[in-house]
Amino acid sequence: MSNILDETVSTLQSALPPVFAGLSLDELTGGAINWRTIQNARSNPDIDIPRECFIYSGRKVLVRRDPFLAWWRTTLRERPGYDKQRAGHGA
């Protein structure tokens, strides 16, 4: 595991409350994680966000910080995937 990725998750873990409204995700993460994108991913059967990341209060979706960040950590990488493509560009 990459240290910088783990530090990033740890920083968010310190900044976020243990449970928060999904609609506040954009603001709480400084735009690093977009709630609308997460909602789209939740509706996509090819993306497996664990159910334990979310609980409900009426119609409001609440995010459980620790399981959510554990899943989000699996989506991170240090370098964009296009770096490999660019290596031979212009050569």
N, C-alpha and C positions, 0 to 999 in steps of 0.2 A: 504494500500500500504506500501511496505517495504521502510524504509528510506535509506538503503544501495543501493537498486536498483535505487531509485530516484536520489541519489547522483551520481551514476555511469552514468546515463543518463545525468544529469546536467553537469558533467565533460566533457562528449563527446560533449554536446551542446556548451560548451564554447570553445572547441578545434577545432571543425569543422566549415568551412565556411558555410554560408547559403545555397549555391548551389555548388556542386562539381561534377567532373566526376566520374561515377561509378567505372571506372577502378582504381581510386586512393583510393578507400574505404579501401582496405587492409592496405596500407601504412598510411593513415590518422588515422586509428583506432588502429595502432600498432598490426595489425593482429587479433584484437578482433572480427571483422566482416569481413567475406570473401566474396568478390564480386562474385566469381564463385558460392558459395552457395546461395547467394541472387538471382542470375540469374536462378539457378535451381529451387528455390522456386517460382519465378515469373512464371515459366512455368508449375508449378504443380497446377492443379485446386483445390486441397484440401487445399492449403495454400493461404490465402487471404491477400496479401500485397496491400494496397489501391493504386489505380492508381495515386492519387495526390502526391505520394512519388516521382514520376519520371516525367521528362520532356525530350525533345529530341532536340538536335542540330544536324541536319542531321542524321547520323547514331549513333552519340554519345549519350549515355544515361547519363543524369544528375540526380543527387539525390538531392531532396529538404530535407535539414537537419531536420527541425522540424516535418513534417509529418512522415518522415522515422523513426526518433527516437521515436516518439509516438507509432508507430507500433512495433518497435524493443523492446520497454519496455514491451510489452505484451508477449514477448517470454522469458523473463528473469525469473529466480527463484534463491533463495538464496542457496538451497541445491540441489545436483543432485538427480534425481529420484531413483537412485539405493540405497540411504541410507536406505530406508524402507526395501529393500530386504536384506541388509547386517545386519540389526538389529538382525535377528535370525540366522545368519550364524555362524556355529561352536558351537551353543548352544546344 
